């Protein structure tokens, strides 16, 4: 489905972070991209996240989303020179790949390790 569910999830989350209600944000997303829809599990996840009031947690999640998006945008050109990039994309870089790379995976594994270490330290010393 060309990532339409993921697109709807991220776009709706970003609109909600800007202050829109979930229903309004999802309506705006589906108007902009007719086939974009949330899967039921995604809708439950998003609804639970929006009930959180921990600003620090929301900011960390935003940093991970932003890092993954930057990874997707820059995956193809990561080791290119500035001249190569300008020749290939004279009007600006566009997403080339649909998947994040090992950079995002390593970031998420590191975050998971830090969280596991914190929980272990709090529960077992």
N, C-alpha and C positions, 0 to 999 in steps of 0.2 A: 504493500500500500504506500510505498515511497515515503515512509516515515510520517504519515499524516497524523497518527495518534500521538507520536512523540512531539511533533510540531505543535499540536493542539495543547498538549500538557505543558510544555515549556512556555508557550505564548500566553496561555491562560494564567499560569503561575506568575509570570512577569506583570501581566495586567493587574492581577490581584495585589501584587506587591506595590503597585502604584496607587492602590486604594479602591479599585473596582470590586464589586461583589462578584462571586464566582459565576453566577448565572449570567450576569451582564458581560463579564469578560469572555465567557465561552461563546455567547451570542456574537460578540464582536469578532472573535477569532473565526467562527464558522461563516460569518458574512464575508470576511476577507478571503477565506480559503474554504470553499463550499464543502469539500469532502473531509475536512479535518474534524475529527470527533474524538472524544475521550472514551477509552475503554472503561467498563465498570470498575475494574481494579484501580485504574488511574484516577478516576473520579473520587473513589473512596480515599485514596492516598492524598490527593490534593485537598480534599475536604478536611482531613485530619491535620494536615500541615497548616492550613489556614486558621485552625483553632488554636495553634500554638501562640503563646504571647512572649516567648523567649527571643528577644531581638538578637542576641548573640548567636543563637542557633540558626536563625533565619539568615543572618549575614554570612555565616560560615557556609551554609547551603548555597547561597548566592555566589560565593567565591568559587565553589566547586562547579556550579553550572557555568559561570563565566569562564573558568579555566578550560572546561570541556569544549565550550563553544569556540574559544580561541584556538584550541588544539585542532578542531575540525577545520577552521578557516585557514590555519597555517600549516596543516599536515604536509601538503604537497610541496610547499616552498621552504620548508624549515631550513635547509642547508644551501639554499640558493643565494647568490650575491644580489645586491640591490639592483645592479644593472640587468641581471637575468629576470628578476621580478618585473621591473619596469618594461622590459621588452615583451614579456609574455602577457602582462596585464596593464596595458597603458592607461586604462580607465579605472583601475582599482582591482583588488583581489576579490574573487567570488568563491564561495565554497566549492571545492572540487570533489571532496570525498564526503560520504555520508556517515562515516564512522570516526570515532575518536581513535587515538593511537595508544601505544604503550605508555606515553607520557601521562595521559589521564589515568590509565589503569594503575601505574605506579603511585600516582598521587592518592588515589582512592585506597590502595592497599596500605600505604603509609598512614593515612588517616585512620583506617580500620585498626592497624597495629597500635597507634597511639590511644585510641578509645579502649581497646582490649586491655592495654597496660594500665590505663587509669582505673578501669572497673576492677581489674585484678588487685591493684594496689588498695582500692577502697574496701574491697570485700575480704581480702586475705592478708593484707599488709605487705 
